[in-house]
Amino acid sequence: MIDLSINSELARTILTGFIRSEITRAGFSRAVVALSGGLDSTVSCWLTAEALGPQNVLAVRMPYKTSSPDSLEHAQLVIDTLGVQAITIPITEMADPLIERFPETGPVRRGNIMARLRMIILYDQSEAFRGLVVGTGNKTEILLGYTTLFGDSACALNPLGDLYKTQVRQLARDLGVPTPIIEKPPSADLWKDQTDEGELGFTYAEVDQLLYLLVDQRYNPSDCVAAGFAEGFVRKVVERIQRNHFKRILPPIAKLSNRTVGYDFLYLRDWGT
């Protein structure tokens, strides 16, 4: 068993500093977070409130008609505990006309519609609140492509993107996040009874161990099999990482000049600030 535990106090210091510096260097002092009541969004909201002060954070709840009642309740628990500002904007009346226009729409397609509608609302509130959107995606989801492009993956900065799901859970415990949020099954809550692990076909505990070897330790697939992982599981995870690489990069630009954006015209994010 690989030890993926982190120094939570150090991570907390680094991540709150990251949030504060990235937002202030862009000329802002406030942030907007999509708060689902799940583990990842709770930890992002928690860190952002600590970094900027709760009065400078807007938590946005965006339920659909099939959303679990627990999601709203847990999000409210976070709002009350932290004292952040909050708004609830249901998406049912926005999503259903498009969903009903195409009766053949399956659950994944419906889920993508909901995720992208939430992105629209989040960025509208970003303008209204004058705050940058703080992301909630973790390293496991990013590597596996378990995210909706231009949906829940859309953000101005992401404090959790270098933490595996199991590490986010450890950080949540050490931050003092309420136990019901930490212990409930992870879910994007896009349709009734949906869970992340049920959809993926494996647990986060299993895949985080494998991802650590593949990504952080640069093991090749055969090394992972030798380390005790089933060959089919390794193959499935490697294929997911490769297949979803397009979600982790900006759209490629066809090169015609000697200084092409993304190829030769390259500067750090804080260039000019």
Buried (B, 14 or more C-beta within 10 A) or exposed (E): EEEBEBEBEEBBEEBBEBBBEBBEEBEBBBBBBBBBBBBBBBBBBBBBBBBBBBEBBBBBBBBBEBBBEBBBEBBBBBBEBBEBBBBBBBBBEBBBEBBEEEEEBEEEEBBBBBBBBBBBBBBEBBEEBEBBBBBBBBBBBBBBBBBBBEBBBBBBBBBBBBBBBBBBBBBBEBBEBEEEBBEBEBBBBBBEEBEBBEBBEBBBBBBBBBBBBBEEEEBEBEBBBEBEBEEEBBEBBBEBBEEBEEBBEEEEEEEEEEEBEEEEEEEEEEEEE
